[in-house]
Amino acid sequence: MKILPHIYYRPIEGKGRGMFTALDIEPGSLIEICPLILIPVTQSAFIDKTEIYNYYFLWNDEFIALALGYGSLYNHSNHPNAKVIFDYESQEIQFEANRLIQEGEEILIDYLDGDPGLKVWFAEH
């Protein structure tokens, strides 16, 4: 697992937790590489009845993925400042800045990968 040393999480009212940076992160910078726990999709009906439902990624047709490290704590935005990269060969998820993320700013990703036909399962703030 690789992570920038100035990344941290903190509580956010109404959202639970969020990931933040204590230093500026330049566009294109790698924020974190997370190993995964791959769970067969055949087990997702059970997982979806638990709190883990709010933290996993859809990996492929066969698996869902729970990211270790801070990977499952990044919050959603329709205007994210970071992107998610699935590395299927190494079975890791990478987070990369897609614009300047300023000191103290929350690091946000797009859970829907820009697909306007999809909707998040929670109330957006």
N, C-alpha and C positions, 0 to 999 in steps of 0.2 A: 504494500500500500504506500502510495506517495501522496503527500498533502503539503500545501504551503504552510509554513509555521505560523503565519499570522491570521489564519482562518479560525474562527470560533463560533460557537452557537450561543444563543441567549433566548430567553422567553420573549414572546411577542403576544400582547393581549389580543385575544380573538383568533390567533393562528397557532398557538402552541409554542413551537420553537422555530427559529430561523437561523440561517448561516450568514455570517458577516465577515468583513475583512478589516484588519487593523492597519493595513497599508494599501495604497493604490495597487490595482492589478491591471496591467496593460492588456489591450486587446490581443487575442491569440495566445495568451498565457495559459498554461495548464494549471488548474486550480487543485485538482485532486484526481487520483486514480484509485478506484475502489474494486477490491475483489468481490465476488458475488456468491451468494447461496442460491443455486438454481433449484427451483421447486417444480415438479411436473404439473402441467396445467390441470391434469386430472385431480389434483389436490386443491385446486383454487376454490372450489365450492366450500370447502372447509375453512380455508384461509380467509375467504371473504366474510366470514362470520366473526372474525377476530379483528383486533386493532391493527394487525399487520396489513390488512386490506388498504389502509391509507399510506403505506410505505413501499409497496413493491412496484417494480417496472414490468411491463410486458416485454419479454425478451424475444420470443419467437413463437411459432405455433405449438411448440412442445413444452416450453418452460416459462415461468414467471421468475423474476430475479429480485432478491433482497440484497441491496447494496450494503456492504460493510463500511467501516469508517463513518464519515458524515454523509455518505451518498444518499441515504433515504431521508435526510433532514432538509434538503433544499426545497424552498417553497415555490409555488407556481406564479407565473405572471404571463399575461398575453403579450407583454413587452419585456422579455427576459434580457438580462445582461450577461448570461452565460448559456452555453449549449451543452447538451448531453451527447456523448459519442459512445456508441456500443462497439466494443472490440470483441467480436465473436470468437476470434482465434484464441485470445488469451483469457476469455470469459471475464472481462473487466468492463466497468463503465468509467469513462473519463468525463471530467467537467472542465470546460475551457471558456475563458472570457470572450464574449463576442463584441465587447466594447470596453472602454475604460470603466472600471468599477472603482469608485472612490472610497477612500478610507472611511470606515463607519457605515458604508452602504450594505444593504442586504444583498446577498447573491441569490438571484432568481433564475429559474429555468421554466421552459414551457412544457408542461406535462402532456400537451396534446400535439406536440411537434408541428405546430402551425396549421393543423387540419381544422378548418372552420366548421366542418360537419360534426366534430366531436364536442362534447360538453364535459366540464369537470363535474364531479359527484358531490361537491360541497359548495356552500354559499361563498361567493367571492367577496372580498372586502374592498 
